[in-house]
Amino acid sequence: MREQIQARLEELKKERETGQAELQKVEMQRTYLRETVLRIDGAVQVLEELLAGEPHAKADEAAGTGEDQLRTAPNKEAAG
């Protein structure tokens, strides 16, 4: 009976050691994933802020496009 208890004790100690190692891996993975999600959250926030300011960007683009059209349009005075 004593030998069975001793064997079971050793088995449980090995399982505990394996479980602790796995728990450490999971905690490291959790930390990595938390940091990754925080980086993604930051990128999402930046993109949302850019989109929120987009009407100004569209107005700037429209003004820029208009200038481009004036620059690339044939100059009637120079041709004539």
Secondary structure as UniProt FT lines:
FT   HELIX           2..52
FT   HELIX           54..72
FT   HELIX           76..79
//
